[in-house]
């Protein structure tokens, strides 16, 4: 079973930037579509960004133009570069496959203050 580890969260002012990292394992990592999900208190978990093994990306409209997902397959790591952060981006951020086949990690808290 894959147990991803998310890191890089923290407290940032509105308009600021933050980069998250997701470290995973698995022999098929390079061919696996991996996404960043987030969940705010009282809300459902939502997929905000997805990157396929070949590098193609998709973003939820709420983050498009502000967030960039990338990966370094040699390190089995997926990144989420977040810019122009807004208070509504505040949530716990998780990584998982498109099919949610990994175990959910502990997530990393992102808090954006106004």
N, C-alpha and C positions, 0 to 999 in steps of 0.2 A: 504494500500500500504506500502511496505517495503522501507525505505530510509536508506541504509547503510551509515556508516560513516567510512571513511578511515583515518588513521593517521600513523605517524611514519616516514614519509619521511624526507629528508634533503639532505645536501651536504656531500659527502664522497669521499675520495681519491680512485683511482683505487686500487683494491686489498682489500679494506675494506669491512665491513659488515654493514648491516642494517636490522632491523626487522620491518615489517609493520603489522598493525592491522586493522581488518575490523569488526566493531560492527554492528550487525543487529538484527532484531526481527522477530517474526512470530512463531506461534505455531508449525509449521512443520519444523522448522529450522534443527533439528537433522537429518531429513530424506532428506535434500536438498543438492544436489551437488553444491558446491560453488567454483568459480574460481577467480583467480587474472588475470586481464587484464591490458595491458599497451598501451599507445599511445604516440609516439614521434611526434614532430612537422613535418607535411608533410607526415606522415605515417598513415596507417590504424591501428585501435585498434586490438590488437592480444591477444589471450588467452595464458598465459605462464604457468599456473599451475592450476590444478583442484583437489579437494578433495571431495569424495563422503561421504554420511552420515556415512557409515561404516568405513571410514578411508582410503579406497583405493585412491591412488594418480596417477596423470599423469602429465607429464611436457613436454613443448616444448623442442626440442633438443637444442635450444639456451641457455637454463638455466639449463638443466638437469645436475645434479652433483654439482651445485652451489647453487640452491634455494631449500628450503624445505617448503612445505605448510602443515599446521596443523590446528586443530580446537579444541576448548573447548566448547562443546555443552552447558554445564551448564551456560556458560557466553555468549552464542550465539555470539561467536567471532571466526574469522578465521585469521590465522597469515601467514606471508610469511617471512621466514628467508632467507636473501640474503647474500651470501659470495662471495669472489673473484670477487667483482664487477668490471665491465668494463665500459668504457665511453659509449659504445653502449647500456648499460642498462638504460641510462638516458631517462626518460619518466614520464608521469603522470600515476600512478598506480590506478586502480579501482578494486572493487570487485563486483561480481554479480553471479547469478545462472548460471548453464550450459545453461538454456534456456533464460537467460537474462530477467527474470520475475520481478526483482526488478527495481525500479527507479535507474538511474545512480546517484551516489553520486558526491561529488565535486572532488574526487580523492586526491591523495597525491603525491607531486612532489619528485622525486628521481633524483638527479644530481650527476654524478660520474665524477670527474675531473682527468685528467692525470698528 
